[in-house]
Amino acid sequence: MITLYDCATAPSPRRARLLLAAKGIAHETVEIDLRSGEQMGESFRQINPQCTVPALRTEEGQLLTDNASIAAYLEARFPE
């Protein structure tokens, strides 16, 4: 299952959310609370050492940490 690490109030993850929705791709969403600094905590740092959202864990286990790589992966994996 694809997992999107997201923050609903942050503008950057919006592109990844929109692309997943437009393509109808089933995924799990994990909310990261940027206001409380959750992205800097050890548990999220183990997921994404860059401490940024969006981050997308692919079905193959790869972690993508920017909108350009997320969009390229989703377009290649789900071209329809």
C-alpha distance (Angstrom), angle and dihedral (degrees) to the residues before:
residue distance angle dihedral
M1 . . .
I2 3.78 . .
T3 3.81 114.4 .
L4 3.78 123.8 -156.9
Y5 3.80 117.2 -160.6
D6 3.77 102.0 -151.9
C7 3.78 146.0 164.7
A8 3.80 112.4 -150.3
T9 3.81 93.2 -152.7
A10 3.82 96.3 49.6
P11 3.81 118.7 90.5
S12 3.80 98.4 -145.1
P13 3.84 99.3 65.6
R14 3.81 90.9 50.8
R15 3.83 91.7 86.0
A16 3.79 92.4 55.6
R17 3.83 91.3 46.6
L18 3.81 92.0 49.5
L19 3.79 93.4 48.7
L20 3.81 93.0 48.7
A21 3.82 90.3 48.8
A22 3.82 94.7 45.2
K23 3.79 91.1 52.3
G24 3.82 92.8 42.6
I25 3.80 91.8 -126.8
A26 3.79 114.9 170.9
H27 3.78 110.5 -128.7
E28 3.76 144.0 150.8
T29 3.81 118.8 -114.5
V30 3.78 122.7 -148.5
E31 3.80 113.1 -167.2
I32 3.79 115.7 -140.1
D33 3.81 114.2 -161.0
L34 3.80 104.6 -136.7
R35 3.81 93.0 178.3
S36 3.79 91.6 63.2
G37 3.81 92.3 42.0
E38 3.80 94.3 -113.1
Q39 3.82 89.6 149.7
M40 3.81 89.3 65.4
G41 3.80 93.8 52.2
E42 3.77 121.9 107.4
S43 3.82 95.1 -112.5
F44 3.83 93.6 57.1
R45 3.81 91.9 37.4
Q46 3.83 87.3 61.2
I47 3.81 89.0 54.8
N48 3.81 96.3 42.4
P49 3.82 117.4 10.3
Q50 3.82 89.0 -166.9
C51 3.84 88.2 64.8
T52 3.81 92.9 -139.6
V53 3.78 138.2 128.0
P54 2.90 138.5 -107.6
A55 3.75 99.2 53.0
L56 3.78 122.0 161.5
R57 3.80 125.3 -160.1
T58 3.80 108.2 -155.1
E59 3.79 125.6 -143.0
E60 3.80 86.5 -105.0
G61 3.82 91.3 56.0
Q62 3.81 98.3 -106.9
L63 3.82 117.1 138.9
L64 3.81 118.6 -137.5
T65 3.79 115.6 -166.8
D66 3.80 107.7 -175.1
N67 3.78 137.1 52.0
A68 3.81 94.7 -114.6
S69 3.81 94.2 56.4
I70 3.81 91.9 41.4
A71 3.81 91.3 52.1
A72 3.82 92.5 46.0
Y73 3.81 91.7 50.1
L74 3.81 94.4 46.7
E75 3.83 92.7 46.9
A76 3.81 91.6 49.6
R77 3.81 95.5 42.6
F78 3.82 96.8 40.4
P79 3.82 106.7 26.5
E80 3.81 94.9 163.3
